[in-house]
Amino acid sequence: MKNLYDVMQLLKRYGTIIYTADFQADLALMEDEVRELYRMQFITAKEYTTALMILRQKRSEGK
């Protein structure tokens, strides 16, 4: 996973597509979904940390 598109594809693999027309809200929802996937042990710890890092980086760029 290298960018936001990869995170979106990870979520899509599990049936989650997020688009609310509010980019910051989308990033927050994606972060919640990634946490839930990790909690339910669908994704590895490496996928979890990489996805969170990418999402947090995007959130800080948008401020």
C-alpha positions as CSV (number, residue, x, y, z in Angstrom):
1,M,0.0,0.0,0.0
2,K,1.5,3.3,-1.1
3,N,-1.3,5.8,-1.5
4,L,-4.9,6.7,-0.8
5,Y,-6.1,4.8,-3.9
6,D,-4.5,1.6,-2.4
7,V,-6.4,2.2,0.9
8,M,-9.6,2.6,-1.0
9,Q,-9.0,-0.6,-2.9
10,L,-8.3,-2.4,0.4
11,L,-11.7,-1.2,1.7
12,K,-13.4,-2.1,-1.6
13,R,-12.1,-5.6,-1.3
14,Y,-14.3,-6.0,1.8
15,G,-17.3,-4.3,0.3
16,T,-16.8,-0.8,1.6
17,I,-17.0,2.2,-0.7
18,I,-17.0,5.6,1.0
19,Y,-18.0,8.8,-0.8
20,T,-19.8,11.7,1.0
21,A,-18.6,14.6,-1.1
22,D,-16.7,15.8,2.0
23,F,-13.1,14.7,1.7
24,Q,-12.2,15.1,5.4
25,A,-15.3,13.1,6.4
26,D,-14.4,10.4,3.9
27,L,-10.9,10.1,5.4
28,A,-12.4,9.8,8.9
29,L,-14.9,7.1,7.8
30,M,-12.1,5.2,6.0
31,E,-10.0,5.3,9.2
32,D,-13.0,3.9,11.2
33,E,-13.5,1.1,8.6
34,V,-9.8,0.2,8.7
35,R,-9.8,0.0,12.5
36,E,-12.9,-2.2,12.3
37,L,-11.3,-4.5,9.7
38,Y,-8.2,-4.9,11.9
39,R,-10.3,-5.4,15.1
40,M,-12.1,-8.3,13.3
41,Q,-8.8,-9.6,12.1
42,F,-9.5,-9.3,8.4
43,I,-6.3,-7.3,7.7
44,T,-2.8,-7.7,9.0
45,A,-1.1,-5.4,11.5
46,K,1.2,-4.1,8.7
47,E,-1.8,-3.3,6.5
48,Y,-3.5,-1.6,9.4
49,T,-0.6,0.6,10.3
50,T,0.2,1.5,6.7
51,A,-3.4,2.4,5.9
52,L,-3.7,4.6,9.1
53,M,-0.4,6.3,8.2
54,I,-1.6,7.1,4.7
55,L,-5.0,8.4,5.9
56,R,-3.5,10.5,8.6
57,Q,-1.0,12.0,6.2
58,K,-3.9,12.9,3.8
59,R,-5.9,14.4,6.7
60,S,-3.0,16.7,7.7
61,E,-2.4,17.8,4.1
62,G,-6.1,18.9,3.8
63,K,-6.0,21.2,6.8
